[in-house]
Amino acid sequence: MPLVLKIYLGILGYLISCTGAGGQVPQPGSYNTQAYFAYLTGKRIGVVANHTSTIRQVHLVDTLLASGFKVVKIFCPEHGFRGLFDAGEHVSSGTDAKTGLPIISLYGRHYKPTSSDMKGLDLMIFDLQDVGVRCYTYLSTLHYVMEACAEHHVPLIVLDRPNPNGFYIDGPVLESRYRSFVGLHPVPLVYGMTIGEYALMINGEGWLRKGLQCQLTVIPCSGYQHTRKFALDVAPSPNLRSMQAIYLYPSLVLFEGTAISVGRGTSSPFTCFGHPALDSSNFEFTPKRGTGKLSPLYADTLCKGFNLENYNFNDNQSYFTLQWIGLAYKHFPDKNQFFNRFFPYLAGNDRLKKQIEQGIPEAEIRQSWQKDLENFKMIRQKYLLYP
């Protein structure tokens, strides 16, 4: 079966199972054009967008242009405007072949729109599909876009999108000394908010530089509830191709701070993990180079590890778990080479690395971040738009 068809059928199956009889599929804020088109008349518009920024399979930029609005610049995040660049890969600015509009990369020479980038804009629109995990860099792009808009007195409209991992909150809260582009704010690894709610929190908590306030409007989703699961109809980035990968991502992304591969360069990234020297015969894979996987870890090298494509989540428990990283550490031959310098920035602290090395049980590790989670939940509650 072709990979594209396999992915489509997988998403369709999840969509049916998550909506069920009489269930309502949540719709992004972008669909509600009546709520924001009135703001756009006569404005020179910048759009922060990528391949996920669609209105019923039509790109947001195409819809705005067809509706007679003056889009003058496109800004793109990590993975690029068409979503084809690998994680961490430099994204260059350029020109959109279809519309002729300039594309300004916010994952190349700079993360934050410059004064030159903002020149000539009357309004900015932000529309990116997030996955609800702190280290997913679209959040940092949001922060810097808000900051640039605040500095240049350009109003920002965030077209909200449902969070596929929005039904729980878990993981360590980021400590300020580990602030980076994979985590700018003191939030848990899984924070249980839509990107619109998160924008309200950035403003409300004064997290922009010097306490700046962005002139922010959030266009809410319809039919979305934090307590209900749903399926995305588009892969948010090249290596999150299924709902299984999206659900596993909070747990497996920690491997990006280790010597372990998460299957980039295979047909099922973020649903498996392994290493050439891992002491396991459960599963084998060989990463290959290609689109969205320019330089996958251990390219053309056989890796041994574990396959989680058929792992069944327990809905009575958090979907975030340390069992996989604990298992890999246990089977890894050279413990001194397991973690790299990036790990504390993903974890948000340096304690988790030490706890795993010491073999502390997961239940005890979880207790170490519970007080911080309770404090965050009180902050989060102020900005929720959905039940």
C-alpha positions in Angstrom: 0.0 0.0 0.0 1.5 3.4 -0.9 2.6 5.4 2.1 0.4 8.4 1.4 -2.7 6.2 1.2 -1.7 4.4 4.3 -1.4 7.7 6.2 -4.7 8.9 4.8 -6.5 5.7 5.8 -4.9 5.9 9.3 -6.1 9.4 9.8 -9.6 8.6 8.4 -9.9 5.7 10.8 -8.9 7.9 13.8 -11.3 10.6 12.6 -14.2 8.1 12.6 -13.3 6.6 16.0 -12.8 10.0 17.7 -16.0 11.6 16.5 -18.3 8.6 16.8 -22.1 8.7 16.4 -23.3 12.3 16.6 -19.8 13.6 17.4 -18.8 17.0 16.1 -15.4 17.4 14.4 -13.7 20.5 15.8 -13.1 23.2 13.2 -10.2 25.7 13.3 -10.8 29.4 13.8 -9.8 30.0 10.2 -13.0 28.4 9.0 -15.1 31.2 10.6 -14.2 33.8 8.0 -17.1 36.0 9.1 -15.4 36.5 12.5 -12.2 38.0 11.1 -12.7 39.1 7.4 -14.0 42.5 8.7 -10.7 43.2 10.3 -8.8 42.8 7.0 -10.5 45.3 4.7 -8.0 47.9 3.4 -5.1 46.4 5.4 -1.6 45.3 4.2 -1.4 41.9 5.7 1.4 39.6 6.8 0.6 35.9 7.3 2.5 33.4 9.5 1.6 30.1 7.8 2.7 26.8 6.5 1.2 23.7 4.9 -1.3 23.3 7.8 -2.8 26.8 7.2 -5.8 25.7 5.2 -9.6 26.3 5.1 -11.2 23.0 3.9 -8.1 22.0 1.8 -7.6 25.5 0.4 -4.6 27.4 1.7 -5.4 30.4 3.9 -3.2 32.7 1.7 -5.1 31.6 -1.4 -8.4 32.2 0.3 -7.4 35.7 1.4 -6.2 36.7 -2.0 -9.2 35.2 -3.8 -11.4 37.3 -1.4 -9.7 40.5 -2.4 -7.5 41.1 0.6 -4.0 42.5 0.3 -1.6 39.9 1.6 1.9 41.4 1.1 4.2 39.0 3.0 4.3 35.4 4.1 6.3 34.3 7.3 7.1 30.7 7.8 8.3 28.6 10.8 10.5 25.6 11.2 9.9 23.0 8.3 9.2 25.9 5.9 6.1 27.2 4.1 5.4 23.9 2.4 6.4 21.8 5.5 9.2 19.9 3.7 12.3 20.8 5.7 13.7 18.5 8.3 13.7 19.3 12.0 16.4 21.8 12.8 17.2 22.3 9.1 17.9 25.9 8.1 15.0 27.4 6.2 15.9 30.2 3.7 13.7 33.1 2.7 12.4 33.3 -0.8 9.4 33.7 -3.1 6.2 31.7 -3.2 6.0 30.3 -6.8 2.2 30.2 -6.8 1.5 33.8 -5.6 4.8 35.6 -6.1 4.7 36.8 -2.5 7.9 37.1 -0.5 8.4 34.3 2.1 10.4 35.4 5.2 11.8 32.6 7.1 11.6 32.7 10.9 13.8 29.6 11.1 16.8 30.8 9.2 18.9 33.9 9.9 16.5 35.0 12.6 13.6 33.7 14.7 12.0 37.1 15.2 10.6 39.4 12.4 12.9 42.3 12.0 12.0 46.0 11.6 12.5 45.5 7.9 10.2 42.5 7.9 7.5 44.4 9.7 7.7 47.5 7.5 4.6 48.2 5.6 2.3 45.9 7.6 -1.0 47.0 9.0 -2.0 43.6 10.4 -0.5 40.1 11.0 -2.4 36.8 10.9 -1.0 33.7 12.6 -2.3 30.3 11.6 -0.2 27.2 12.5 -1.3 23.7 13.6 0.5 23.0 16.9 0.7 19.6 18.8 0.6 20.8 22.4 4.2 20.0 23.4 6.5 22.7 24.8 9.5 22.0 22.6 7.5 22.1 19.4 9.0 25.3 18.0 5.8 26.9 16.6 5.2 28.2 20.2 8.5 30.1 20.1 7.6 31.4 16.7 4.3 32.7 18.1 6.2 34.4 21.0 8.6 36.3 18.7 5.8 37.2 16.3 3.8 38.6 19.2 6.9 40.5 20.4 7.6 42.0 17.0 3.9 43.0 16.6 3.9 44.7 20.0 7.1 46.6 19.2 5.8 47.8 15.9 2.2 48.4 16.9 0.9 45.9 14.4 -2.3 44.1 15.6 -2.2 40.3 15.5 -5.0 37.9 14.8 -4.4 34.3 15.9 -6.7 31.8 14.1 -6.9 29.1 16.8 -6.6 25.4 16.1 -7.5 22.4 18.2 -4.7 20.8 20.2 -4.4 17.0 19.6 -2.7 16.6 22.9 -4.9 19.1 24.7 -6.7 16.5 26.9 -4.1 16.3 29.6 -1.2 18.2 31.3 2.0 16.5 32.3 5.8 16.6 32.5 8.3 18.9 34.2 7.9 22.6 34.1 10.6 24.6 32.3 13.2 26.3 34.5 14.3 29.7 33.3 18.0 28.8 33.0 17.0 26.2 30.3 15.1 28.7 28.3 15.8 28.3 24.5 14.0 28.1 21.2 12.7 24.7 22.2 11.1 26.2 25.3 10.7 29.9 26.2 8.1 29.8 29.0 7.6 28.1 32.4 5.1 25.6 31.3 5.0 21.7 31.5 6.2 19.6 28.6 2.5 18.9 27.8 0.5 22.0 28.7 -3.1 21.3 27.6 -3.9 24.6 25.7 -4.6 25.6 22.2 -2.3 28.0 20.5 -4.8 30.8 20.9 -5.1 30.2 24.6 -1.4 30.1 24.8 -1.1 33.4 23.0 -3.5 34.9 25.6 -1.2 33.5 28.4 1.9 35.0 26.8 0.2 38.4 26.9 -1.5 38.0 30.3 1.6 36.7 32.1 3.8 39.5 30.7 6.2 37.0 29.1 7.1 39.3 26.1 10.3 41.4 26.4 10.0 44.2 29.0 6.4 43.2 29.6 5.2 44.4 26.2 1.6 43.7 25.3 0.5 42.6 21.8 -2.7 43.9 20.4 -4.2 40.4 20.1 -7.4 38.9 18.7 -8.0 35.2 18.9 -10.6 33.7 16.6 -11.7 30.5 18.5 -12.3 27.0 17.2 -15.8 25.6 17.0 -16.8 22.3 18.4 -13.6 21.8 20.4 -13.3 20.6 24.0 -10.1 19.9 25.9 -11.6 16.7 27.2 -12.2 15.1 23.8 -9.8 13.5 21.4 -9.9 14.1 17.7 -7.8 13.5 14.6 -5.8 16.0 12.6 -6.5 16.0 8.9 -2.9 17.1 8.0 0.5 16.1 9.3 1.7 19.1 11.3 5.4 18.5 10.4 7.3 16.0 8.2 7.9 13.4 10.9 4.5 13.4 12.6 2.5 11.5 10.1 -0.1 9.8 12.2 -2.1 10.3 15.3 -0.1 7.5 16.9 3.1 9.5 16.3 1.4 12.7 17.7 0.4 10.9 20.8 3.8 9.3 21.3 5.7 12.6 20.5 5.7 14.0 24.1 7.4 10.8 25.3 9.7 10.1 22.4 10.8 13.7 21.8 13.1 13.4 24.8 15.2 11.0 22.8 16.3 14.0 20.7 18.5 14.8 23.7 20.1 11.3 23.6 22.0 9.0 21.2 18.8 7.2 20.3 17.0 7.5 16.9 13.3 8.1 16.8 13.0 6.6 13.3 13.6 9.7 11.3 14.3 8.5 7.8 11.9 5.6 8.0 8.2 5.2 7.1 7.2 5.5 10.7 9.1 8.2 12.6 8.1 8.8 16.2 6.5 5.4 16.4 9.7 3.6 17.0 13.2 4.1 18.6 16.5 2.4 18.4 20.3 2.5 18.0 22.9 0.4 16.2 24.3 -0.9 19.5 21.1 -1.2 21.4 20.7 -4.5 23.2 17.3 -5.5 21.8 16.0 -7.8 19.1 12.4 -6.6 19.3 12.6 -4.4 16.1 15.0 -3.3 13.4 15.0 -0.3 11.1 17.5 1.5 8.7 17.1 5.3 8.3 17.3 6.6 4.8 17.8 10.1 3.5 15.0 11.9 1.6 12.5 14.8 1.7 12.0 16.0 5.3 14.8 13.7 6.5 18.0 15.3 5.0 20.4 13.9 7.5 18.6 11.4 9.7 20.5 9.9 12.7 22.4 6.7 11.7 21.5 7.1 8.0 22.0 3.8 6.1 22.8 2.0 9.4 20.8 -0.8 10.9 19.3 0.2 14.2 17.9 -2.2 16.8 15.1 -1.1 19.0 11.4 -1.1 19.7 8.3 -0.6 17.6 5.3 1.3 19.1 3.0 1.6 16.1 0.6 -0.8 17.8 1.0 0.4 21.3 -2.3 0.9 23.0 -2.7 4.0 25.2 -4.5 3.7 28.6 -7.1 6.5 28.6 -7.2 6.4 32.4 -3.5 7.5 32.5 -1.4 10.3 31.1 -0.2 9.6 27.5 3.2 11.0 28.6 5.5 8.3 30.0 9.2 7.9 30.9 9.0 4.1 30.3 10.5 4.3 26.8 13.5 6.4 27.7 14.1 4.3 30.8 14.0 1.2 28.7 16.4 2.5 26.2 18.8 3.7 28.9 18.7 0.2 30.5 19.6 -1.5 27.2 22.2 1.1 26.1 25.7 -0.4 26.3 27.7 2.8 27.1 25.7 4.8 29.7 28.1 7.8 29.5 27.3 8.3 25.9 23.5 8.1 26.2 22.6 11.7 27.0 23.8 14.8 25.1 23.9 18.5 26.0 20.5 19.1 24.4 18.6 16.9 26.9 18.1 19.4 29.8 16.6 22.0 27.3 14.0 19.5 26.2 13.3 18.3 29.7 13.3 21.8 31.1 15.7 21.0 33.9 18.8 19.0 34.7 17.1 16.8 37.4 15.4 14.4 35.0 18.7 13.2 33.5 20.0 12.5 37.0 16.8 10.8 38.0 16.9 8.4 35.0 20.6 7.7 35.5 19.9 6.8 39.2 17.1 4.5 38.2 14.5 6.3 40.3 11.0 4.8 39.6 8.8 6.8 37.3 6.1 7.3 39.9 8.7 8.9 42.2 10.0 11.1 39.4 6.5 12.3 38.7 6.0 13.4 42.2 9.0 15.8 41.8 7.0 17.9 39.3 3.5 17.7 40.8 3.7 21.0 42.8 4.8 22.9 39.7 2.0 21.3 37.7 -0.6 22.5 40.2 0.8 26.0 40.1 0.7 26.0 36.3 -2.9 24.7 36.2 -4.0 27.8 38.2 -2.3 30.1 35.7 -3.7 28.1 32.7 -7.2 28.3 34.0 -7.3 32.1 33.5 -6.8 31.8 29.7 -9.0 28.8 28.7 -11.5 29.4 25.9 -12.9 25.9 25.8 -14.3 23.4 28.4 
